[in-house]
Amino acid sequence: MNSNLNDATRHVTLFHSPQTRSGGVLALLEELGADYELHVLNQKKNEQRGAAYLAINPMGKVPAIMHNGALVTEQSAVYLYLADLYPEAGISPQMGDALRGPYLRWLAFYGSCFEPAFVDKALKREPGSPGMMPYGTVDDVWNTVTGQLAKGDYMLGSQFSALDMLWGSSLNWMTKFGLAPETPLVRAYIDRVIQPSVLCAGR
Ligand SMILES: N[C@@H](CCC(=O)N[C@@H](CS)C(=O)NCC(=O)O)C(=O)O
């Protein structure tokens, strides 16, 4: 169990590039008070596609974390892993908590529905039939997310969690680049949850 992990075994390395998706993970590490080191990859110099990093993560993407010799990639898995590694921070509903299921749902929804839908939209891809698309339609995805946001201050209603650091930082860059609509509901949510992330966004 996590409670048996001492600080040395909780040490993680974050593979990070400034102004990318890994900025949200950096904010999460700060929020958790985690013991971490940064391995910065300069994407302007394409370092993420160099042989050294490809030997670590063959996808050449950040964020990625290394913990006790194991690599974790994909934002949803990384947020889940880190928040579980620091349960005392209280931002990761644990098994047995009624919010654990919704917590996992919205983590997975992010990677399997939200990002693919909005990237397809940004690239103006011809929509497939909703039954064939893993996310249905972009409108379904957006209405489902905003319907959830309308229920409370946070993705889990009244409880702040690591989910909000993922969704907040993502909605922040997506609205900034015009990839997702900046409705008053969405803007208010970003402003409510993003403060710690903003501090790290430029690093
Ligand atoms: N599916 C990945 C996406 C990660 C991703 O696309 N990262 C971008 C930075 S925002 C990247 O590293 N791109 C560099 C490249 O592909 O060369 C995740 O959820 O973590």
The ligand as a Gaussian input file, in Angstrom:
#p B3LYP/6-31G(d) Opt

LIG

0 1
 N       -1.559000      10.720000     -25.615000
 C       -0.568000      11.540000     -24.974000
 C       -0.395000      12.842000     -25.758000
 C        0.883000      13.529000     -25.353000
 C        1.324000      14.563000     -26.392000
 O        0.775000      14.651000     -27.490000
 N        2.357000      15.344000     -26.023000
 C        2.925000      16.318000     -26.906000
 C        3.174000      17.603000     -26.130000
 S        1.718000      18.479000     -25.684000
 C        4.302000      15.867000     -27.376000
 O        5.077000      15.392000     -26.572000
 N        4.601000      16.054000     -28.667000
 C        5.921000      15.868000     -29.181000
 C        6.002000      15.030000     -30.412000
 O        5.029000      14.316000     -30.715000
 O        7.044000      15.064000     -31.048000
 C       -0.962000      11.803000     -23.530000
 O       -2.165000      11.806000     -23.204000
 O       -0.083000      12.000000     -22.667000

